[in-house]
Amino acid sequence: MAGKMAVRIRRITSKAGLGGRTSDVYTAAVVGGGTVVNDMFLNCGSAEDYDAWEKLGNPGWGWNDLLPYFKKVRFLTVLSRTFY
């Protein structure tokens, strides 16, 4: 397996209060575990979750406010590898 990375997908079942929903969590089968999975995974909550935050007194945190940023990060293009 030298030079190859094995990525495992684990199905996680939610606890009570989340309606029994499940989601996938990516882990690595190598020394270092999940820290070697260096990929830009993006998981967004549901529109209702973000709208609920806004209704709790957090203006600008609604789904329609954040959607442009979710779209922007999905199509992120790194122009340079020089960060410092």
C-alpha positions as CSV (number, residue, x, y, z in Angstrom):
1,M,0.0,0.0,0.0
2,A,3.1,2.3,-0.2
3,G,2.3,5.6,-1.8
4,K,-1.5,5.1,-1.6
5,M,-3.9,6.5,0.9
6,A,-7.0,4.6,1.9
7,V,-9.9,6.8,2.7
8,R,-12.8,5.2,4.7
9,I,-16.3,6.5,4.8
10,R,-18.1,6.0,8.1
11,R,-21.8,6.4,8.4
12,I,-22.7,8.3,11.6
13,T,-26.2,8.1,13.0
14,S,-27.4,11.2,14.9
15,K,-28.4,11.3,18.5
16,A,-32.0,12.0,19.7
17,G,-33.2,15.4,18.8
18,L,-31.9,15.4,15.2
19,G,-34.6,13.1,13.8
20,G,-32.3,10.1,13.3
21,R,-30.5,11.6,10.4
22,T,-27.2,10.1,9.2
23,S,-24.2,11.6,7.6
24,D,-20.9,10.4,6.1
25,V,-17.6,11.2,7.8
26,Y,-14.3,10.7,5.9
27,T,-11.3,9.2,7.7
28,A,-8.0,7.9,6.6
29,A,-6.6,4.4,7.1
30,V,-3.0,5.6,7.6
31,V,-0.7,6.7,10.4
32,G,-2.0,10.1,11.4
33,G,-5.7,9.2,10.8
34,G,-8.0,11.8,9.5
35,T,-5.4,14.6,9.7
36,V,-3.9,13.2,6.5
37,V,-7.2,13.7,4.6
38,N,-6.2,17.2,3.5
39,D,-9.1,18.0,1.2
40,M,-11.5,20.9,1.3
41,F,-14.7,19.1,2.5
42,L,-17.6,21.5,2.8
43,N,-20.7,20.5,4.7
44,C,-23.5,23.0,4.9
45,G,-26.4,22.8,7.3
46,S,-30.0,23.1,6.1
47,A,-31.5,26.4,5.1
48,E,-33.9,26.1,8.1
49,D,-30.9,25.8,10.5
50,Y,-29.3,29.1,9.3
51,D,-32.7,30.9,9.3
52,A,-33.3,29.7,12.8
53,W,-29.9,31.3,13.9
54,E,-31.0,34.5,12.3
55,K,-34.4,34.4,14.1
56,L,-32.5,34.0,17.4
57,G,-31.1,37.5,17.0
58,N,-28.2,37.0,14.6
59,P,-28.8,39.3,11.6
60,G,-26.9,38.3,8.5
61,W,-26.7,34.6,9.5
62,G,-29.8,33.5,7.4
63,W,-29.5,31.1,4.5
64,N,-30.0,33.8,1.8
65,D,-27.3,35.9,3.5
66,L,-24.7,33.1,3.6
67,L,-25.5,31.3,0.3
68,P,-23.2,33.5,-1.8
69,Y,-20.3,32.6,0.5
70,F,-21.1,28.8,0.3
71,K,-21.1,29.1,-3.5
72,K,-17.9,31.1,-3.5
73,V,-15.9,28.6,-1.5
74,R,-17.1,25.7,-3.7
75,F,-15.5,27.3,-6.7
76,L,-12.5,28.6,-5.0
77,T,-9.4,29.0,-7.2
78,V,-6.1,29.4,-5.5
79,L,-4.1,31.8,-7.7
80,S,-0.8,31.4,-5.8
81,R,0.7,28.9,-3.4
82,T,2.6,31.7,-1.7
83,F,0.7,32.6,1.4
84,Y,3.3,34.4,3.5
